[in-house]
Amino acid sequence: MVGGYMSGKVVFCMSCDSNELAQASLDAGAIGFVGFDKIPFNRFNDAEEPIGSHVLVKHCQEKLIAPAITAGSGAVLHRASELG
């Protein structure tokens, strides 16, 4: 769908499993999408209750999220330069 409600936009979804929204965003006119599969912010105990961990959160931010943003931004800039 050219000229959709996301026409010319870059979509950044910072939520788990947001990659499921990528195709719909592109079909609605977005020129770029940055999303995630599962983001492992928590570990779980034997009762499957989350155990928060500052170290794990920081690791996810530095090793998963930051590189995804960098890669997505680079791809969007490249695509924008192609479009003129």
N, C-alpha and C positions, 0 to 999 in steps of 0.2 A: 504494500500500500504506500505509494509515493505521496508525500504531502500529508501524512497522517498527523495525529495529535502529538507525536514525538518527533516530528520532522526536524532534522538537523540537530537533534539533541544527543548528548552522551548520557547514558543511563548508568548510574552506579548504585547497585543494590548490595548493601552491607547486611545481609542476613543469610542464615544457613539455607542451603538449597535454592538460592536465588537464581542459579543458572537455568532453572526451569522456566524463567521468565525471559530469557535472552531472545529466543526466536520471535516471541510475540512483540517484544520491544523493537526489534529490527523490522518486523513486518509493519509496525506502526510508524516507521520512518526514522527511527534512531540511527545515527551513524556509528555508534559505538556502544558497547555494553561491557561493564565489569561486574562480575558476580562471583559467587562462591558455591562450592559444594558444601559439605559439612565442615564447619569450623570447630575444631576440638578445644573449646575454651575450658571445658571441665573434664576432670576424671570422675569416675563413678565408683562408689563403694560397693560392697557385696549386695546391698539392698537396692542398687541402681539409683542411688541418690547422688546428685552432683557434689563433688568436692572442689570448691574454688581454689585456684592457685594463681597467685600474682605472677609467678615465674612462667607458667604455662600461657597465661594471657599475653604477657610481654613477648614471649617467643612467637606466638601466633601472629601478633601484630607486626613483628619485625621480619619473620620468615615467610609468612603467608600473605598477609594483607598488603604490606608495603610493596613487595614485588608485583603483586597483582595490579595495584594502582599504577605503578611505574609502567608496566607492560601495557596496560589498557590505555594510559595517556599517550604513550608512544604510538600505539596503533591508531588512535583517534587522530593525532597530529598528522600521521602519514596519510590517512584516508582524507583528511581535510585538505592536505596539499594536493592530492590527486583531483579533488573536486574543484580546486581553483579557488 
